[in-house]
Amino acid sequence: MGTRLHFPAVAGAFLPVALCVLTLLPHSLLGKPAEEANAGHSAPLQRVKRGWVWNQFFVLEEYTGLEPLYIGKLHSDMDKGDGSIKYILTGEGAGTTFTIDDSTGDIHAIQRLDREVKAQYILRAQARNRLTNRPLEPESEFIVKIQDINDNEPRFPDGPYHASVPEMSKVGTSVIQLTATDADDPTYGNSARVVYSILEGQPYFSVDAKSGMIRVSLADMDRETRENYTVVIMAKDMGGQLGGLSGTTTVNITLSDVNDNPPIFDQRLYQMSVPESAPVGSVVGRIWAKDRDIGVNAEMKYCIIDGDGRDIFDISTDPTNLFGIIVVKKPLNFEKKPSYTLKVEGANTHLDPAFRQRGPFKDVTIVHVSVEDVDEPPLFDLSAYYVELPEDAEIGTLVKTLSARDPDAANNTVRYSIERSSDPEKYFYIEITSGSLMTLRSLDREEIGWHNITVLAMEMNNPTQITSVSVAVKVMDVNDNPPLLTDFLEAYVCEKAKAGQLIQAVTAVDPDEPLGGQHFYYSLAPEAANNPNFTLRDNQDNTAWILTRRDGWSQQDQTLFHLPIFISDGEQPVQTSTSTMTIRVCSCDQEGNAMLCHPEAYSLPASLSRGALIAILACILVLLVMILLMLSLRNHRKKPYLCDEEENVHENIVRYDDEGGGEEDTEAFDIAAMWNPREAHHHLGKMRQDMLPEIESLSRYVPQASVMGGGGDSNVHGYVLAKLLEADMDPCAPPYDSLQTYAYEGEGSVAESLSSLQSGTSNTDHEYDYLNEWGPRFKKLAEMYGVLETNNPPLW
């Protein structure tokens, strides 16, 4: 198949450049069809004619025409022009970017091409029989290359830029190198050849046209004069020719500092003041040697090089290393020296050898310090006092005379006192004007060995000015305590003990502490010097032994011995004491251990005496007697006849726990019993089962005739007497009739008073006939208290 490329008119101008390369490629064998060649395998091979094809097409990018861009034409040698051959295009962009006319083989680009997106496309073409769709020859591959045009300007991908260069740099010092990128094809034409130029920043800086290196073009640029510069750089393609595209960027250049300026004090004389009471380390003031440089180039170091106050004051640098801080080195005293002069030097700590000729990088100033007078508290002649005092010192003994004075020029009078919290027991006293410290109580080293007293000194004219001092009083020991036996006051001797046998080793204690140590001397008391049972041996080492003088010990003969021991110390004045040792006779085992001593030793605890045991038993006995007496009185106690006060008299004859249902409630109590009391005894069991009245109704025993008024007042009187007698005979009956007291209503009430307390003032009989006129609700009351005719004889 021979493929010919026909260029469109747009690309005709580029033919002299020979951009289209013609390559001869074998594609198929001409002669018999492929199917016939496959049928005869035995046929001899023959040399066939090759087809000539164009294997590359070139097309310009960024075509903006309205019609599809014609790229070329494919043509097969087997195409007779009768339309029997169909051309098929496959590969990158086939059908989407490129199309082919299947009859003529014309190839068109239907989309806008961009070399920077894709520089070439690989396509494949094949001729097929239109009727059978059988390939007439093998598939051919060709390339469509996109030809570059200058459609991209140079760009600075990292802009804007920031750079720095030391101040005072020489001309030609490199600052920063810029690189612009162009997306056009660098191998074709000048589209990607970039040159650099400076648009802004002259005459301070320049740029190399080819490399893009920015350099210093002005010597001795001073940061202290101007620190920041803005430089605008342009990059243009096409080698800077007309029609080339360009791009710009900004470079911010900062001059970095160098130590090219010496420090200078802002004042040649500083005036400062400080109170004389300022403690050591107090800040007096601050000085500053200004330096136009910054950072480490401005850091300073200060020192006092001269002056009468160089030993009294000190200077140091603050944390920023810029300022000098003057502080108090020693205590000040206005009365001794009221002012000082200091000569201070400030120097840079980091020097640049390149600028030493600009030095010296230091400066000197004078500082005058005035000491201010303040009212100071009194001062003791010593910072602390130490006194030794024997413990037998008499009351009023002078311990120490303390002295304090007012350091001010006024020299005010000083008064002394003792801080009470330091001497709560008031062992000492100080004379208010002279400062004489004296004893006020007797001292005892064994009780308190040290006294730490705080003495106060106060100005008489200004009580707020107070100072204190510590006085340590050590109480010296005096031999005023006798030695005593404390741990070995009891011992035992076995019944089988032999003469000369060790019973007990004794040691004395003495709270005194002599300088030469303790020395005790032991012996038996004079009254026991010829003791036939025991003897004492002084070991001359502050111990002594108790030994037996005989054998044949027996509990039946004597169980207890008392041995007085005389002890003395070796100090002056000599102190003596006599301690009595109790020795018991005990039964011992083979090893000499006590098994059984006097029964008294085992009948009672060691800490409980017989008298204490008797007292405890007596208390227990008295307690038992009291308990029995209380129980007996409780069993014989009688209930009082009157339980409440006189005014707590109730009129309730019968009390129930429920309220009842009113007049129609006949279950709460038997109303018939009030009319027929003789039947009440026969119907006692006919009562409510859910509750019982606390007191049986008196109306159960009231005779019918009496209720109806047949017997008069005598029957009621007899009834009351009978019930009174019954109550007197019954020890369990309450001593009152439980009458309820009602307040007197007054004469204004129509019904008058309901109380019966004043009924005794009138001898007239009560009439209850008006109850019949009050309606059905008072019917029962009318029947109970109304006057009815009856012929029944009275019960009593």
Disulfide bonds with the S-S distance in Angstrom:
Cys494-Cys588 2.01
Cys586-Cys597 1.65
